[in-house]
Amino acid sequence: MDPHFHILLVGDDNANLLVLQQVLDRSCEAEFAFTAQDAVFKLAAKHYDLVISDYTLPDLPLAEFMSSLRRISKPRVLPVIVMSDNDDPNAEEQSFRLGAQDYISKNSRFGVIEYRVMRVLEAEQNRAAMERRYQDQEQKIEKIRQNIVEAFASIIEGRDQLTGLHIQRTASYVSMVVDGLLKKGYYAEELQDEAKRNAIVQSAPLHDIGKIAVSDVILLKPGRLTKDEFEIMKRHARIGGMMIQETLKSIESPLILKTAVDMATYHHEKWNGQGYPDGLKGEQIPLCARVMAIADVFDALVSKRCYKEAFSYEKSFEIIREESGQHFDPLIAEVFLSMKDEIIGMSEGWALGSDEELCALD
């Protein structure tokens, strides 16, 4: 057992605190705080493993003291034991309701007090160890996810370097648009949740993963696709969603998995219902896919293709404006257009001037 637990004893009964310190001296290092306010100052300045507090404090009700402990110890949950010489069952019940890990009578035998204190400390030790193991496991899973995303992107980039750059640029635009929507208060129900925002940004690099299954004859064709070739190219959206579902289902969180599948599958849907693969309309299209749609098209407009020169920024933004409410969610288009200078700055930060030409239709 670790002999260096740090405990803060809180109360104005000096004699009782001294006795308690001696009881715990074999396994803990105990310090005193004679008021709740003094305890708050000490806890803000130093790490303690446990607080043992009198039920009745001279300067604050127990409820306010416990509330202060929760605020200053976040995100950690600091264990608290309440002690009292009052055998009132209501005091014991209230202590547990306020979040105490245990309630001990001052009239208990010293061995019992020591045992119950050590039981709380051991439980906290075990909880912290489990949390560390969980965090280690999460980090390993995140590393696996990153490796898979990078491997997929490398496969695409190995076939067509500019497709790889397209993936990176559109991911940057997606991050900017998500931040812009949040600032405007649009789709707040979804985007106020940081995990959902992160899922959209993290899923962006996978949106074109289905192109892995498209033949080089079509993907790298030096010219416009025929109608039949375009029908084949369109399959990459549904294939991408299926690939993500099968590849990441055992290592991704359900939220990121669903977001990535939706983005890959539906980023070619249009607000007016004229897109593919399912002809979804309006808010039937997942938000993540509506965000990706505008990033995807803008990057295609300002990039050189084998069948066209890159459009100017002015022309590209004008097309986005014209397609608001047709191809694009009008709220997303509004935010995108309002960020014109930032979008251009991001675009110019990428190497768009390669001698190679991107021949795949996005």
Disulfide bonds with the S-S distance in Angstrom:
none
